[in-house]
Amino acid sequence: IYVMRPDGTEERRITKGGLNVYTRFSPDSSQIVFTRQDKNGNGLWIAKIDGSELHEVIPGEGASGAGAVGAACWSPDGKQLAVHRYDWEIDEKGRKIKQAGNDHNDRIEIWEVSGGKEGRRLVLNGLQPFQIGHPEWR
């Protein structure tokens, strides 16, 4: 992930390693949250906009496939994150897959930015998600 001015000048690299996707700026633009895909699975990370203080908020799901991170967004006050999580299926060859029509335990969890070992599941009565995608907190 890189940041730069709108005219393309002052390009700076923020992240290294893995595939870093689904980036969102904090409300005050001082930090970014993003999903990192690497050998440990899909985890959620935060970094300051200058690339410092890079840290993992939610670890990758590992071989089990349970609790993978999709994308996240910030609460308006920047103190919490709404995170799309799901569980992979494991096929007969041990590969992680998602097949249409199957229940992947798609869910939204609320996580504290300041730390915390677990998020709390957001209960949306009557919702049958097909694909949650990118949450938006308004």
FENDAHU-V675366 format. One record per residue. RES is the residue in one letter. PHI is phi in radians with two decimals (none if undefined). Layout:
res={RES:RES}
phi={PHI:PHI}
This chain:
res={I:Y:V:M:R:P:D:G:T:E:E:R:R:I:T:K:G:G:L:N:V:Y:T:R:F:S:P:D:S:S:Q:I:V:F:T:R:Q:D:K:N:G:N:G:L:W:I:A:K:I:D:G:S:E:L:H:E:V:I:P:G:E:G:A:S:G:A:G:A:V:G:A:A:C:W:S:P:D:G:K:Q:L:A:V:H:R:Y:D:W:E:I:D:E:K:G:R:K:I:K:Q:A:G:N:D:H:N:D:R:I:E:I:W:E:V:S:G:G:K:E:G:R:R:L:V:L:N:G:L:Q:P:F:Q:I:G:H:P:E:W:R}
phi={none:-2.11:-2.12:-2.82:-1.26:-0.99:-1.50:1.59:-1.51:0.99:-1.16:-2.33:-1.49:-1.76:-2.14:-2.45:1.39:1.19:-1.83:-1.85:-2.41:0.98:-1.30:-2.39:-1.39:-1.17:-0.97:-1.62:1.11:-1.57:-2.42:-2.22:-2.03:-2.72:-1.69:-1.91:-1.82:-2.59:-1.04:-1.55:1.88:-1.78:-2.02:-1.89:-2.25:-2.27:-2.51:-1.19:-1.14:-1.56:1.62:-1.45:0.91:-1.21:-2.64:-1.53:-1.66:-2.22:-1.18:-1.06:-1.37:1.18:-1.20:-1.18:1.42:-1.53:1.49:-1.13:-1.71:-1.56:-2.39:-2.45:-2.47:-1.49:-1.25:-0.98:-1.56:1.31:-1.70:-2.37:-2.22:-1.70:-2.11:-1.40:-2.21:-2.77:-2.02:-1.25:-1.59:-1.92:-1.42:-1.11:-1.73:1.44:-1.55:-1.41:-2.46:-2.24:-1.82:-1.01:1.53:-1.64:-1.43:-1.84:0.95:-1.04:-2.77:-1.93:-2.09:-1.79:-2.10:-1.40:-1.18:-1.26:2.29:2.54:-1.59:-2.54:-1.60:-1.95:-1.23:-1.49:-1.54:-2.05:-0.99:1.42:-1.40:-2.05:-1.21:-1.53:-2.72:-1.24:1.35:-1.70:-1.19:-2.38:-1.69:-2.28}
